[in-house]
Amino acid sequence: MSTLVVIGAQWGDEGKGKVVDAVAAQADVVARFGGGNNAGHTLVVDGRKIVTHLVPSGCLYPGTECVLGAGMVIDPDVLADEVAMLRGFGLLAQDELRVSLHAHVIFGFHRDLDGAREDLAARGPRAIGTTRRGIGPAYEAKAARRGIQVRDLYDRATLRARLEQNRDALAPELERLGCGNAIDVDALMKAAEGWARFLEPTICDASAVCHAAIVAGRRVLFEGAQGALLDVDHGTYPYVTSSNTTAGGVCTGLGVGPTAIDAVWGISKAYATRVGAGPFPSRLEGPLADRLRDTGGEYGATTGRPRDCGWLDLVALRYAARLSGMTGLCITKLDVLAQLGHAEICLAYEDGIDPGRDGLALARPVLRKMDGWDDPRLASDLASARSYEALPPVARAYLDVVTEAVGVPIALVSLGAERSQTIFVQRPFESR
Ligand code: IMP
């Protein structure tokens, strides 16, 4: 086995950065297939906090190739800043970053549109609560076949024509939203020159890069962004991001066939969080929600927004597992749940609501209180566990309930932000 997909199984922010980082230590190539800098991975290494938004987590390991795939939307200024930050730490050598020629470029006017639309919508029920990074407008342009790919930065005539096309298509809306002369084609042509120079050493056919690595038997990790329930096709539409975040996104976003995927790990917190608008059946309100948020540090890595918090929803998790054909579950932040002195879990929805058929807007959770989570020693017993067998029985019972309801075995358990606080139950890149 040489390939593994790691994706979020909830609404993003599941602790993917940490899990992917732990797995990336054993990978030769780490490739992202979708999204952009709406994602934020917080990595803690030797007490140092590093946040990445675009570069895959393999960046922390010398010699690991980091690939940004065609399915991504890339803000070149953000990428340049991130690369400079990583190089400041002595990470990510020049030949370790590979950017797909087919990825789409986010321009300032995409960001302007995203922000202005959100401001307008904030007054009504239609606000999505986007990250305002221009993600939706960039994917919109791609679907409308006026998007600008990385390759277009090297063809000045095409670039100018495409920018003019976007200006003509978007000017009325930008004007209506008060964004002024947001598409100054000459200024953008100039900015694009700098981006082209910066990106030139990195550009590649990412599909070919992945294919060559797979054929050579190298270990390739496909790193997800956001979470399954934010998938544009299968998530809580329209409260979703604009790309495919489920495992199928690997195939389309990187040009890798489904037969090349050996295993799929889905990451879920031991509880649930959501940022932005949209249904969240097991959402908590009041002091318990506040305590969960504070204990878990549940504030967005990208926007700093407080996240809504709730109990782990096994119906939604089972749905996410099906969408991506998950072969292993990674449960993170079990230590946070242990500090609450109380745990519940959502086993079903009232009236048999089905996430795929009915959506989640009307789902009301059927909750089960978990025994033993009020034990004051639980948190410290959990913190010291370094193997699955050493986990307190209460925690193992919790994980058994999860496995049974979702029908997918546990692959990994995370008990804290440090790399050492990770228990591997399955080995990545090894046969099931
Ligand atoms: P967008 O991707 O910025 O368009 O935002 C659309 C929705 O997806 C909003 O609810 C965001 O909060 C959410 N979202 C996008 N990326 C992430 C992420 O990485 N983590 C959590 N939520 C995200």
Boltz pocket constraint, residues with backbone or C-beta under 6 A from the ligand:
constraints:
  - pocket:
      binder: B
      contacts: [[A, 11], [A, 12], [A, 13], [A, 38], [A, 39], [A, 40], [A, 128], [A, 129], [A, 130], [A, 131], [A, 132], [A, 133], [A, 134], [A, 135], [A, 136], [A, 225], [A, 226], [A, 227], [A, 230], [A, 239], [A, 240], [A, 241], [A, 242], [A, 275], [A, 276], [A, 277]]
      max_distance: 6.0
